[in-house]
């Protein structure tokens, strides 16, 4: 909002200076092209004061020293001057001051003396003008010294009668010794004051624009950082979700491993029991086989004895039969 207000104020001041607000009525009419803007547009270079850069502290003094010359409008074409003045008269548009740099000749003033006692500065040292207007500025202000107050200026005038004096408050003592001063109840800002205000506002606007751009850049950086943070938060949340899933899978695997370990222990216990049973069975089998072997050997012995007995019986039977047969 402050930047917009500064820009709005700046635009208003620039427009006022463009229109020559504060100049004589006729000078304002000239800036607008009198009654034929198309015809005079190329001949008008703007107002004199619009082309001067003055230290803001010394504006009242410079304005006092320039006097009616403040209302001058610079013409590029001196041949248009007579036509412009004639139209101002005919249309009753007021009086104007016309400045034609082509008609200004460099003055042959002697070398400037030292600044008089009590003087703050020479008027020409407190403003800057385009090269084309410098000769005129030197003619208008070349022998004008600036003082802090009227009392000091009057005291100096007694010893420097050839000089003109201006004060920071806007009083002026001409070379002829005439003192100009005082003020009205309501005083509108002059073009030089507005120009200084424009320069100050332009600096403030540039500073505020710089601050705004800096804030916008920081905002964009913050937004980018926030977006990165949001992205990182999303990635972090996704990572946490994956970690939770992995933990769940880990817990499930641990339960499966625990169950498998329990099953393995159970199977090992059963295997151990079966091994013991197998060992016992093998022992019993070995004992059974040994017994069976003994039984087989005994059976063979008995069979052999039975065979022997059968043989003896058969022999005895045969013998008995032979005896019976012999008896018969």
Backbone bond lengths (Angstrom), bond angles and torsions (degrees), N, CA, C in turn:
res aa  C-N    CA-C-N  psi(-1)  N-CA   C-N-CA  omega(-1)  CA-C   N-CA-C  phi
1 X - - - 1.461 - - 1.526 110.27 -
2 X 1.354 117.55 -44.59 1.458 120.84 -179.31 1.516 110.80 -60.54
3 X 1.337 116.65 -42.31 1.463 120.44 178.71 1.521 110.75 -62.71
4 X 1.311 117.61 -42.05 1.468 121.33 178.82 1.524 110.38 -63.78
5 X 1.338 116.30 -39.95 1.467 119.99 178.20 1.522 110.79 -64.43
6 X 1.339 116.27 -42.81 1.465 119.89 177.98 1.519 110.43 -60.92
7 X 1.325 116.90 -45.58 1.461 120.50 -179.22 1.524 111.03 -64.31
8 X 1.318 116.42 -40.60 1.460 120.09 178.82 1.521 110.52 -62.57
9 X 1.332 116.25 -46.43 1.463 121.11 178.23 1.525 110.29 -62.15
10 X 1.331 116.17 -40.96 1.466 121.23 179.68 1.521 110.86 -63.25
11 X 1.321 116.62 -43.12 1.472 120.59 179.26 1.528 110.83 -63.09
12 X 1.337 115.84 -40.80 1.470 119.82 179.70 1.525 110.44 -63.13
13 X 1.342 116.35 -46.86 1.465 120.15 -178.98 1.525 111.36 -63.94
14 X 1.330 116.35 -41.17 1.468 119.34 178.73 1.525 110.82 -63.70
15 X 1.319 115.93 -40.34 1.460 119.44 179.15 1.527 110.72 -65.27
16 X 1.343 116.70 -41.16 1.466 120.44 178.21 1.522 111.03 -61.56
17 X 1.329 116.76 -43.41 1.465 119.47 179.27 1.521 111.52 -68.77
18 X 1.337 115.68 -36.51 1.466 118.97 178.08 1.522 110.77 -62.20
19 X 1.330 115.93 -38.30 1.465 120.93 -179.20 1.526 112.33 -83.16
20 X 1.359 116.98 -5.46 1.460 120.01 178.55 1.506 114.04 77.04
21 X 1.329 117.39 26.83 1.459 120.86 179.17 1.529 109.50 -57.60
22 X 1.333 116.77 128.01 1.458 121.45 -177.03 1.512 112.69 104.06
23 X 1.327 117.30 -17.96 1.462 120.85 176.28 1.524 109.76 -81.94
24 X 1.332 115.16 168.54 1.466 119.91 175.90 1.522 109.69 -60.20
25 X 1.314 115.52 154.58 1.471 120.14 -176.18 1.523 111.65 -56.68
26 X 1.331 116.54 -42.96 1.459 119.70 -179.80 1.515 112.32 -65.68
27 X 1.333 117.05 -39.53 1.470 120.60 178.54 1.529 110.57 -63.56
28 X 1.327 116.81 -39.64 1.467 120.02 176.40 1.524 110.53 -62.50
29 X 1.339 116.00 -39.96 1.467 119.62 178.87 1.523 110.78 -63.65
30 X 1.347 116.91 -38.83 1.469 120.38 178.89 1.527 110.23 -63.66
31 X 1.339 116.94 -43.44 1.471 120.03 179.45 1.526 111.52 -59.69
32 X 1.336 116.51 -29.91 1.468 120.67 179.98 1.524 112.44 -87.13
33 X 1.370 116.36 1.53 1.461 118.96 178.67 1.510 113.52 91.15
34 X 1.322 117.11 19.82 1.474 123.31 -178.80 1.536 108.32 53.72
35 X 1.329 117.14 -121.31 1.467 119.71 179.72 1.523 112.28 -107.28
36 X 1.365 116.18 7.92 1.475 120.01 -179.41 1.534 109.31 -146.44
37 X 1.338 117.07 74.42 1.471 120.45 -176.44 1.528 113.51 -55.27
38 X 1.325 117.34 -38.08 1.458 119.94 -178.59 1.527 110.86 -62.55
39 X 1.300 116.77 -39.67 1.461 121.23 -177.13 1.524 111.91 -70.04
40 X 1.335 117.06 -41.88 1.462 120.46 -171.63 1.539 114.02 -98.38
41 X 1.329 116.68 -3.04 1.476 118.58 -176.23 1.534 111.56 -56.00
42 X 1.325 117.17 -44.42 1.463 119.84 -177.50 1.509 114.14 -73.58
43 X 1.333 117.65 -15.28 1.465 120.69 -177.06 1.518 113.08 -92.69
44 X 1.336 118.11 -16.21 1.468 122.00 -174.03 1.532 110.01 -100.95
45 X 1.341 116.31 125.79 1.467 121.79 -178.64 1.518 112.66 -103.79
46 X 1.329 118.29 5.87 1.457 121.35 179.37 1.514 111.52 103.03
47 X 1.324 115.57 178.25 1.464 120.00 -178.68 1.524 110.72 -78.99
48 X 1.341 115.47 157.14 1.467 120.33 178.21 1.521 111.10 -62.63
49 X 1.337 116.64 -49.56 1.471 119.38 -174.15 1.527 112.07 -65.20
50 X 1.353 116.51 -26.54 1.465 118.98 179.44 1.524 111.41 -67.32
51 X 1.359 116.14 -17.45 1.463 120.21 -177.37 1.524 112.65 -104.36
52 X 1.320 116.57 6.41 1.462 121.75 178.35 1.521 109.88 -106.17
53 X 1.310 116.25 137.80 1.466 121.98 174.02 1.522 107.36 -109.92
54 X 1.332 115.59 116.81 1.467 121.21 -173.81 1.520 109.78 -120.75
55 X 1.345 115.43 137.71 1.462 120.92 173.20 1.528 107.70 -58.37
56 X 1.358 116.38 124.49 1.471 120.36 -172.57 1.528 113.04 -55.58
57 X 1.328 117.71 -33.08 1.465 120.83 -179.62 1.528 111.34 -63.67
58 X 1.350 116.45 -28.61 1.466 120.55 -173.09 1.529 113.08 -105.11
59 X 1.345 117.85 9.39 1.468 120.36 -178.87 1.528 112.39 -58.65
60 X 1.356 120.39 -48.87 1.477 118.94 179.72 1.527 112.25 -57.90
61 X 1.339 117.08 -39.34 1.464 120.13 -179.58 1.524 110.99 -66.62
62 X 1.344 117.73 -44.10 1.466 121.22 -179.67 1.520 110.21 -65.30
63 X 1.325 117.32 -41.26 1.464 120.26 178.83 1.528 111.11 -63.36
64 X 1.344 115.60 -40.64 1.469 119.01 178.89 1.525 110.59 -64.02
65 X 1.342 116.42 -39.44 1.462 120.36 -178.71 1.521 111.71 -69.98
66 X 1.323 117.26 -35.61 1.468 120.17 -179.87 1.522 112.02 -75.40
67 X 1.301 117.98 -31.11 1.455 121.14 177.76 1.520 112.47 58.50
68 X 1.337 116.73 -131.34 1.470 120.94 -177.88 1.523 111.79 -65.97
69 X 1.336 116.87 -19.70 1.467 119.54 179.48 1.533 111.95 -63.32
70 X 1.338 116.58 -17.74 1.469 120.35 176.42 1.521 111.60 -57.91
71 X 1.313 116.80 -26.90 1.465 121.17 -174.78 1.529 112.69 -88.35
72 X 1.326 116.98 4.82 1.465 120.00 -175.40 1.526 111.63 -69.81
73 X 1.339 114.92 141.32 1.465 122.81 173.58 1.526 107.30 -111.18
74 X 1.325 116.84 130.86 1.468 121.77 -176.68 1.527 109.41 -82.85
75 X 1.339 115.68 128.86 1.469 121.48 177.16 1.523 110.00 -108.19
76 X 1.331 115.96 137.29 1.461 120.65 174.47 1.531 110.73 -80.62
77 X 1.315 115.62 -29.52 1.468 121.58 -175.47 1.527 108.78 -120.20
78 X 1.352 115.77 107.27 1.465 118.75 -178.01 1.523 112.80 -66.37
79 X 1.333 117.20 -20.34 1.463 119.67 -179.67 1.530 112.15 -68.72
80 X 1.345 116.99 -18.42 1.464 119.97 179.34 1.520 112.34 -81.58
81 X 1.331 117.69 -11.25 1.464 120.96 -173.85 1.524 112.28 -60.41
82 X 1.329 116.62 -49.03 1.468 119.45 -177.05 1.520 111.26 -62.47
83 X 1.333 117.02 -41.43 1.465 120.95 179.77 1.525 110.65 -63.54
84 X 1.341 116.34 -42.04 1.469 120.45 -179.56 1.524 110.55 -63.20
85 X 1.326 116.69 -47.42 1.469 120.01 -179.37 1.526 110.41 -61.68
86 X 1.343 116.31 -40.87 1.472 120.14 179.57 1.522 111.00 -61.73
87 X 1.307 117.23 -41.85 1.468 120.94 -179.93 1.532 110.83 -68.08
88 X 1.341 116.65 -38.14 1.466 119.33 177.37 1.527 110.54 -60.67
89 X 1.329 115.45 -42.35 1.471 119.50 178.61 1.522 111.26 -65.47
90 X 1.335 114.93 -47.15 1.464 119.43 -175.73 1.524 111.72 -63.30
91 X 1.329 115.93 -42.24 1.470 120.27 -176.96 1.529 112.51 -88.74
92 X 1.362 114.78 -2.82 1.470 119.55 -177.41 1.542 111.35 53.58
93 X 1.340 114.03 50.45 1.473 120.68 -178.07 1.523 112.49 -93.71
94 X 1.313 117.95 5.27 1.457 120.52 178.12 1.514 112.05 100.88
95 X 1.340 114.43 175.70 1.458 120.29 179.69 1.525 110.47 -91.12
96 X 1.343 114.23 151.59 1.462 119.81 179.61 1.514 109.51 -137.57
97 X 1.333 115.34 155.28 1.465 121.53 173.33 1.523 106.88 -109.53
98 X 1.328 116.11 125.11 1.465 121.17 -177.73 1.519 109.40 -113.27
99 X 1.325 116.07 130.14 1.464 122.02 -179.96 1.515 109.23 -115.22
100 X 1.357 115.35 127.23 1.466 120.60 178.71 1.523 108.39 -121.43
101 X 1.344 117.89 104.16 1.467 120.81 -177.03 1.522 112.82 -54.83
102 X 1.351 117.60 -28.58 1.458 120.23 -178.09 1.525 111.59 -64.40
103 X 1.320 116.60 -24.32 1.460 120.62 -177.95 1.524 112.52 -91.12
104 X 1.324 116.46 -5.38 1.459 120.41 -178.26 1.521 109.41 -89.12
105 X 1.314 117.08 127.22 1.456 122.07 178.66 1.528 109.02 -109.77
106 X 1.324 117.62 140.37 1.470 119.70 177.73 1.516 110.75 -56.12
107 X 1.314 116.55 132.96 1.466 120.90 -178.91 1.520 110.46 -74.60
108 X 1.312 115.68 155.04 1.456 121.94 178.16 1.525 110.48 -104.52
109 X 1.350 115.49 37.77 1.459 119.60 -178.26 1.519 110.28 -63.42
110 X 1.313 117.24 145.34 1.466 120.04 176.23 1.524 110.27 -64.96
111 X 1.321 115.79 165.68 1.461 120.85 -179.09 1.524 110.10 -56.82
112 X 1.313 115.90 138.93 1.463 121.38 -177.55 1.524 110.48 -64.29
113 X 1.324 115.25 141.17 1.455 120.78 176.98 1.531 109.17 -80.21
114 X 1.303 114.36 174.54 1.459 119.16 174.38 1.528 109.15 -66.29
115 X 1.330 115.65 152.44 1.464 121.00 178.80 1.527 108.67 -60.00
116 X 1.330 117.63 131.15 1.471 119.47 -178.12 1.526 111.90 -65.07
117 X 1.319 114.53 158.08 1.466 120.71 -179.14 1.526 110.15 -58.00
118 X 1.336 115.79 133.68 1.463 121.16 179.67 1.514 113.70 87.71
119 X 1.342 117.07 -11.36 1.458 119.84 -179.53 1.527 111.91 -75.04
120 X 1.322 115.39 145.21 1.470 120.47 178.60 1.521 111.68 -88.12
121 X 1.336 116.45 -39.24 1.464 120.47 -177.39 1.517 108.86 -173.36
122 X 1.332 115.31 163.18 1.460 120.42 168.26 1.522 108.14 -80.17
123 X 1.296 116.86 142.81 1.470 120.99 -177.29 1.523 111.61 -58.47
124 X 1.343 117.12 -38.77 1.473 120.04 -177.66 1.526 112.49 -66.47
125 X 1.341 117.04 -18.87 1.471 119.94 179.78 1.522 112.11 -83.53
126 X 1.326 117.74 -8.99 1.456 120.87 -175.73 1.521 113.01 -109.01
127 X 1.324 116.14 16.29 1.464 119.20 173.94 1.517 109.21 -147.88
128 X 1.313 114.77 160.44 1.468 121.60 176.65 1.514 107.71 -126.65
129 X 1.337 116.01 138.54 1.464 121.35 -178.59 1.521 109.37 -131.87
130 X 1.338 117.70 156.38 1.466 120.51 175.27 1.531 109.55 -60.68
131 X 1.333 117.66 152.03 1.473 120.85 -178.63 1.523 113.15 -51.32
132 X 1.339 117.55 -38.05 1.468 120.25 -177.51 1.522 112.14 -66.62
133 X 1.331 117.18 -23.48 1.468 120.41 -177.21 1.523 113.12 -101.96
134 X 1.317 117.81 -6.55 1.465 120.38 -176.96 1.530 112.80 -59.95
135 X 1.353 119.23 -42.30 1.474 117.83 178.69 1.525 112.49 -58.53
136 X 1.336 116.58 -42.32 1.462 119.80 179.79 1.520 110.90 -65.24
137 X 1.339 116.67 -42.79 1.460 120.54 -179.59 1.526 110.18 -61.17
138 X 1.339 116.67 -40.27 1.466 118.98 178.56 1.530 111.18 -65.25
139 X 1.337 116.24 -37.32 1.465 119.36 178.22 1.527 111.38 -66.88
140 X 1.327 116.42 -40.66 1.464 120.29 -176.92 1.522 112.87 -74.94
141 X 1.326 116.41 -35.97 1.471 119.81 -170.58 1.520 113.75 -122.70
142 X 1.324 117.10 5.71 1.467 119.77 -173.10 1.510 115.12 -56.76
143 X 1.316 119.11 -35.90 1.470 121.88 -177.23 1.524 111.84 -112.77
144 X 1.336 115.92 30.70 1.473 119.96 179.34 1.526 109.05 -104.24
145 X 1.317 116.94 120.99 1.463 122.58 175.90 1.530 108.59 -103.85
146 X 1.318 115.13 145.85 1.473 120.29 -177.92 1.526 109.45 -106.24
147 X 1.338 115.90 134.88 1.461 122.56 179.70 1.527 109.32 -123.03
148 X 1.323 114.71 160.96 1.468 118.88 -177.95 1.526 111.45 -73.06
149 X 1.356 118.24 -31.99 1.467 119.63 179.26 1.524 110.13 -148.63
150 X 1.310 115.16 169.07 1.466 121.48 -175.13 1.531 111.80 -67.11
151 X 1.325 117.81 -35.81 1.463 121.08 -178.59 1.522 110.97 -59.76
152 X 1.336 116.49 -45.06 1.461 119.87 178.78 1.523 111.02 -66.18
153 X 1.345 116.18 -38.16 1.462 119.93 179.71 1.531 110.64 -64.15
154 X 1.330 117.36 -43.42 1.464 121.18 179.08 1.525 111.35 -64.26
155 X 1.321 116.50 -39.46 1.458 120.34 179.15 1.523 110.36 -63.21
156 X 1.359 115.36 -41.27 1.464 119.39 -179.59 1.527 110.98 -69.24
157 X 1.327 117.29 -35.57 1.470 121.44 -177.08 1.530 111.50 -59.49
158 X 1.311 115.87 -29.77 1.463 119.74 179.29 1.525 111.04 -63.77
159 X 1.341 115.47 -32.45 1.464 119.60 -176.50 1.524 112.31 -100.31
160 X 1.347 116.91 -16.79 1.470 121.25 -179.10 1.524 108.95 -128.84
161 X 1.311 118.54 69.95 1.470 121.00 -175.30 1.524 113.72 -65.96
162 X 1.334 118.33 -19.88 1.472 120.24 -178.30 1.522 112.66 -81.87
163 X 1.320 116.17 -11.87 1.468 119.96 -177.33 1.527 110.99 -93.17
164 X 1.326 114.70 155.35 1.469 121.86 168.64 1.520 107.20 -104.13
165 X 1.312 117.55 150.62 1.461 121.73 -177.09 1.525 110.85 -128.35
166 X 1.311 115.71 141.21 1.467 122.31 173.69 1.517 107.78 -128.48
167 X 1.328 116.84 151.52 1.466 120.68 -179.93 1.525 110.64 -116.33
168 X 1.330 114.70 162.88 1.467 120.19 179.75 1.519 111.65 -62.70
169 X 1.336 116.99 -23.23 1.465 120.36 -179.94 1.520 112.09 -85.41
170 X 1.356 117.64 -6.82 1.459 120.13 177.04 1.515 114.87 100.60
171 X 1.350 117.97 9.75 1.464 119.09 173.52 1.527 109.22 -79.98
172 X 1.347 115.56 157.93 1.463 119.54 -177.46 1.526 109.62 -144.45
173 X 1.332 115.07 136.42 1.467 121.99 174.15 1.521 106.83 -116.39
174 X 1.320 117.05 116.15 1.466 120.70 -177.82 1.523 110.76 -73.30
175 X 1.349 115.86 169.35 1.459 119.98 177.14 1.530 110.49 -59.45
176 X 1.323 113.84 -29.96 1.461 118.51 -179.95 1.531 112.51 -78.70
177 X 1.344 116.83 -5.81 1.453 120.57 178.11 1.511 114.36 91.72
178 X 1.320 117.44 10.13 1.466 120.23 178.50 1.530 108.91 -82.30
179 X 1.324 116.77 131.01 1.468 122.19 -178.37 1.524 109.40 -99.37
180 X 1.323 115.27 128.00 1.467 121.74 176.47 1.529 107.71 -114.00
181 X 1.328 118.32 133.23 1.458 120.27 179.69 1.506 111.67 -172.61
182 X 1.331 115.72 -170.79 1.457 121.75 -176.91 1.517 110.89 91.02
183 X 1.344 115.84 178.99 1.465 120.12 -179.52 1.508 109.75 -157.78
184 X 1.332 115.17 159.15 1.460 120.87 176.08 1.519 109.17 -90.19
185 X 1.343 116.67 167.51 1.465 119.78 -179.05 1.516 111.46 -63.58
186 X 1.325 116.30 -44.61 1.470 120.29 -179.09 1.519 108.35 -117.03
187 X 1.307 115.80 122.09 1.459 120.27 -178.53 1.520 109.56 -125.79
188 X 1.343 114.78 121.19 1.469 119.04 178.39 1.526 109.13 -77.50
189 X 1.299 116.20 152.64 1.464 120.14 179.13 1.522 109.85 -66.48
190 X 1.326 115.13 142.80 1.461 120.66 -179.62 1.520 110.35 -83.18
191 X 1.352 115.25 172.91 1.465 118.98 179.19 1.521 111.31 -66.37
192 X 1.346 116.37 -37.82 1.465 118.73 178.53 1.521 110.71 -64.94
193 X 1.343 116.51 -40.89 1.468 119.69 177.71 1.523 110.38 -64.47
194 X 1.340 115.09 -42.26 1.472 117.53 178.02 1.521 110.84 -64.60
195 X 1.337 115.96 -37.83 1.465 118.48 179.31 1.528 110.68 -63.42
196 X 1.354 115.77 -40.40 1.468 119.37 176.18 1.525 110.21 -64.59
197 X 1.354 115.39 -41.44 1.467 118.99 177.18 1.527 110.63 -62.37
198 X 1.342 115.38 -39.94 1.470 119.41 178.83 1.519 110.19 -61.87
199 X 1.346 116.17 -43.65 1.469 119.88 179.64 1.525 110.53 -62.52
200 X 1.366 115.70 -44.47 1.469 119.19 179.42 1.525 111.03 -64.60
201 X 1.350 115.40 -44.31 1.466 119.15 179.95 1.521 111.25 -65.27
202 X 1.351 115.81 -36.33 1.468 118.94 178.66 1.526 110.27 -63.55
203 X 1.350 115.87 -39.88 1.468 119.38 177.19 1.528 110.37 -65.15
204 X 1.359 114.57 -44.76 1.470 118.46 179.28 1.524 110.59 -63.04
205 X 1.357 115.14 -40.61 1.465 119.00 179.03 1.522 110.37 -62.52
206 X 1.356 115.62 -44.52 1.465 119.40 179.40 1.526 110.58 -62.13
207 X 1.361 115.41 -41.46 1.467 119.07 179.10 1.523 110.71 -64.53
208 X 1.352 115.77 -45.01 1.472 119.53 179.21 1.520 111.14 -65.40
209 X 1.358 115.61 -39.49 1.466 118.59 177.74 1.521 110.11 -63.42
210 X 1.353 114.77 -39.28 1.464 118.25 176.84 1.516 111.54 -63.30
211 X 1.359 115.35 -43.76 1.467 119.30 177.71 1.524 110.45 -62.41
212 X 1.368 114.86 -43.02 1.470 118.59 179.27 1.521 110.40 -61.05
213 X 1.356 115.88 -46.20 1.463 119.07 -179.88 1.524 110.61 -62.24
214 X 1.358 114.47 -38.57 1.464 118.30 178.32 1.525 110.69 -64.64
215 X 1.362 115.14 -43.38 1.477 119.39 178.71 1.524 110.44 -64.33
216 X 1.363 115.66 -42.05 1.465 119.16 178.85 1.522 110.50 -62.87
217 X 1.355 114.84 -41.37 1.466 118.34 179.16 1.528 110.28 -63.42
218 X 1.354 114.96 -42.66 1.464 118.60 178.16 1.521 110.62 -65.28
219 X 1.373 115.20 -37.96 1.466 118.42 177.88 1.522 110.15 -62.74
220 X 1.357 115.60 -44.31 1.462 119.19 179.26 1.527 110.55 -63.17
221 X 1.359 114.79 -40.32 1.464 118.35 177.43 1.526 110.10 -63.19
222 X 1.360 114.74 -42.00 1.468 118.74 179.45 1.525 110.73 -64.18
223 X 1.361 115.63 -41.14 1.464 119.18 178.77 1.521 110.26 -63.45
224 X 1.353 115.02 -42.57 1.465 118.84 178.65 1.526 110.27 -63.98
225 X 1.362 114.77 -43.07 1.464 118.66 178.39 1.524 110.74 -63.70
226 X 1.359 115.48 -39.83 1.464 119.55 178.46 1.518 110.81 -63.96
227 X 1.334 115.55 -41.12 1.463 119.46 178.36 1.525 110.47 -63.36
228 X 1.348 114.73 -42.94 1.467 118.97 177.36 1.525 109.71 -62.40
229 X 1.368 114.83 -43.90 1.467 118.74 179.45 1.526 110.83 -62.48
230 X 1.340 115.55 -40.96 1.467 119.35 178.44 1.522 110.41 -63.80
231 X 1.342 115.14 -42.86 1.461 119.28 178.26 1.523 110.39 -62.43
232 X 1.349 115.28 -43.86 1.467 119.40 178.27 1.523 110.81 -63.95
233 X 1.362 115.99 -37.39 1.459 119.54 177.70 1.517 110.67 -63.81
234 X 1.363 114.45 -42.37 1.469 117.78 177.49 1.528 110.44 -63.55
235 X 1.328 115.92 -43.80 1.464 119.42 178.62 1.522 110.48 -63.58
236 X 1.363 115.94 -39.19 1.456 120.04 178.84 1.524 110.58 -64.04
237 X 1.353 115.36 -44.02 1.466 119.71 178.34 1.521 110.51 -62.16
238 X 1.344 116.04 -42.10 1.463 120.14 178.24 1.522 110.36 -64.01
239 X 1.347 115.87 -40.37 1.463 119.78 178.48 1.528 110.45 -64.61
240 X 1.347 116.03 -41.57 1.467 119.40 177.67 1.526 110.85 -62.76
241 X 1.358 115.03 -40.62 1.464 118.38 177.98 1.525 110.17 -61.76
242 X 1.335 115.81 -43.84 1.466 119.02 178.89 1.521 111.12 -64.57
243 X 1.350 115.23 -39.37 1.467 118.69 178.31 1.521 110.11 -62.79
244 X 1.355 116.34 -42.89 1.468 119.84 177.56 1.526 110.71 -60.62
245 X 1.342 115.60 -42.29 1.470 119.06 177.94 1.521 110.81 -62.89
246 X 1.347 114.94 -43.28 1.466 118.72 179.56 1.523 110.85 -65.15
247 X 1.345 115.36 -37.68 1.465 118.30 177.42 1.524 110.48 -64.09
248 X 1.350 115.14 -42.26 1.467 118.45 178.03 1.521 110.14 -61.79
249 X 1.346 115.48 -44.88 1.467 119.10 178.24 1.523 110.33 -62.62
250 X 1.357 115.93 -40.37 1.466 119.74 179.35 1.525 110.44 -62.38
251 X 1.362 115.24 -45.27 1.465 118.61 179.17 1.527 111.04 -62.17
252 X 1.348 115.82 -41.27 1.466 119.25 178.36 1.523 110.53 -63.16
253 X 1.337 115.74 -43.44 1.468 119.53 178.63 1.523 110.96 -64.63
254 X 1.347 115.58 -39.42 1.465 118.15 178.40 1.524 110.61 -63.10
255 X 1.372 115.48 -40.82 1.466 117.97 176.73 1.526 110.77 -63.39
256 X 1.328 116.28 -42.33 1.465 119.83 178.39 1.525 110.78 -62.75
257 X 1.349 115.37 -41.26 1.468 118.94 178.92 1.519 110.49 -65.00
258 X 1.374 115.19 -42.24 1.469 118.58 178.82 1.528 110.33 -61.97
259 X 1.352 115.69 -42.94 1.469 119.22 178.35 1.521 110.32 -64.23
260 X 1.343 115.54 -40.72 1.469 119.27 178.89 1.522 110.43 -64.83
261 X 1.360 115.70 -41.63 1.469 118.75 178.43 1.523 110.61 -62.01
262 X 1.362 114.11 -42.11 1.470 118.23 178.19 1.524 110.72 -62.44
263 X 1.342 115.82 -43.38 1.466 120.06 179.18 1.516 110.77 -64.27
264 X 1.344 115.33 -39.70 1.471 119.12 178.83 1.519 110.18 -63.43
265 X 1.359 115.04 -43.41 1.467 118.39 179.09 1.528 110.47 -61.87
266 X 1.349 114.19 -41.35 1.469 118.46 178.60 1.525 110.66 -63.46
267 X 1.334 115.51 -44.78 1.470 119.12 179.70 1.522 111.26 -65.52
268 X 1.336 116.37 -38.04 1.471 118.95 177.90 1.525 110.35 -64.24
269 X 1.380 114.21 -39.38 1.471 117.58 177.70 1.529 110.48 -63.30
270 X 1.354 114.53 -45.23 1.466 118.30 178.30 1.525 110.72 -63.36
271 X 1.332 115.70 -39.33 1.469 119.17 179.35 1.518 110.53 -63.61
272 X 1.340 115.18 -40.77 1.457 118.80 179.05 1.527 110.47 -62.95
273 X 1.345 114.60 -43.50 1.474 118.72 177.92 1.524 110.79 -61.10
274 X 1.346 114.83 -44.41 1.464 118.91 179.93 1.523 110.97 -64.66
275 X 1.350 115.33 -37.46 1.468 117.92 177.37 1.533 110.77 -63.32
276 X 1.355 114.42 -41.54 1.469 117.96 177.69 1.531 110.93 -63.06
277 X 1.356 114.04 -44.39 1.465 118.28 178.36 1.526 110.92 -62.32
278 X 1.321 115.57 -39.91 1.464 119.67 179.07 1.520 110.66 -64.30
279 X 1.339 115.74 -42.80 1.466 119.48 179.23 1.527 110.28 -62.05
280 X 1.349 114.16 -42.55 1.464 118.33 178.63 1.524 110.89 -63.68
281 X 1.352 114.45 -43.07 1.469 118.93 179.69 1.519 110.36 -63.88
282 X 1.358 115.01 -40.21 1.466 118.29 178.93 1.531 110.42 -64.12
283 X 1.359 114.57 -39.44 1.478 117.86 177.80 1.537 110.68 -62.94
284 X 1.342 112.74 -46.44 1.470 117.40 179.47 1.527 110.68 -63.13
285 X 1.330 115.97 -38.99 1.464 120.01 179.46 1.519 110.59 -63.50
286 X 1.356 112.87 -42.31 1.477 116.54 179.19 1.529 110.39 -62.56
287 X 1.354 114.96 -41.90 1.467 118.55 178.63 1.523 110.49 -64.84
288 X 1.333 114.86 -40.85 1.462 119.42 179.29 1.525 110.61 -63.67
289 X 1.309 115.13 -42.91 1.469 118.91 -179.65 1.527 110.56 -64.17
290 X 1.350 114.43 -39.28 1.472 117.58 178.70 1.530 110.20 -65.14
291 X 1.322 115.37 -43.56 1.470 119.53 178.31 1.514 110.45 -63.15
292 X 1.343 114.00 -42.73 1.469 118.62 179.94 1.528 110.62 -61.68
293 X 1.306 115.17 -38.59 1.461 119.70 -179.77 1.526 109.98 -64.84
294 X 1.339 113.81 -44.00 1.462 118.00 177.72 1.520 110.74 -62.07
295 X 1.335 113.45 -43.00 1.475 118.15 -179.88 1.515 110.40 -62.07
296 X 1.320 115.73 -40.31 1.467 120.38 179.94 1.518 109.94 -63.91
297 X 1.335 116.02 -44.27 1.462 120.01 179.27 1.524 110.10 -62.67
298 X 1.342 115.26 -42.23 1.474 119.00 179.82 1.509 110.84 -65.04
299 X 1.353 111.99 -38.99 1.471 116.81 179.63 1.523 110.24 -64.90
300 X 1.297 115.86 -39.03 1.472 119.30 179.46 1.523 110.14 -66.27
301 X 1.347 113.86 -40.65 1.465 117.40 178.54 1.533 110.64 -61.95
302 X 1.330 114.04 -45.62 1.472 118.26 -179.75 1.519 111.08 -63.90
303 X 1.321 115.56 -40.01 1.470 119.37 178.96 1.512 110.22 -61.50
304 X 1.342 114.63 -42.43 1.465 118.17 -179.67 1.516 110.05 -64.63
305 X 1.335 115.24 -42.19 1.457 118.66 178.68 1.521 110.92 -63.61
306 X 1.359 115.47 -40.50 1.464 118.66 179.00 1.519 109.80 -63.83
307 X 1.291 115.38 -39.38 1.471 118.44 178.46 1.517 110.25 -64.11
308 X 1.336 113.02 -41.40 1.470 116.45 178.54 1.534 110.38 -63.63
309 X 1.354 113.73 -42.40 1.470 117.67 179.20 1.515 110.53 -64.25
310 X 1.351 115.96 -42.07 1.473 118.14 177.86 1.523 110.56 -60.28
311 X 1.346 112.13 -39.34 1.467 115.00 179.92 1.522 110.85 -65.34
312 X 1.354 115.49 -42.72 1.476 119.81 178.94 1.509 109.60 -63.05
313 X 1.369 113.97 -43.83 1.481 117.58 -179.34 1.511 109.69 -62.79
314 X 1.331 115.35 -43.94 1.462 118.74 -179.17 1.511 110.31 -64.08
315 X 1.305 114.40 -38.85 1.473 118.39 179.73 1.505 109.71 -65.98
316 X 1.293 115.66 -43.68 1.456 120.00 -179.25 1.514 109.41 -67.75
317 X 1.268 118.91 -36.78 1.468 121.89 179.55 1.501 109.10 -66.71
318 X 1.317 113.19 -41.92 1.463 116.45 179.50 1.501 109.85 -64.91
319 X 1.239 113.16 -41.54 1.468 118.07 179.76 1.510 110.94 -64.93
320 X 1.365 114.02 -40.87 1.458 118.24 179.47 1.519 110.38 -63.80
321 X 1.341 112.62 -43.32 1.466 116.01 179.90 1.529 110.43 -63.61
322 X 1.304 114.90 -36.85 1.468 117.98 179.76 1.526 110.13 -66.02
323 X 1.307 116.16 -38.16 1.466 120.16 178.96 1.518 110.73 -64.89
324 X 1.356 113.61 -42.43 1.464 117.57 179.77 1.511 109.56 -63.58
325 X 1.296 112.34 -41.01 1.449 115.77 -178.94 1.507 110.82 -65.61
326 X 1.274 117.97 -37.01 1.446 120.40 178.92 1.513 111.20 -67.08
327 X 1.299 117.48 -34.30 1.448 120.53 -178.23 1.523 110.53 -70.29
328 X 1.215 113.37 -31.73 1.454 113.96 -179.20 1.505 110.31 -75.80
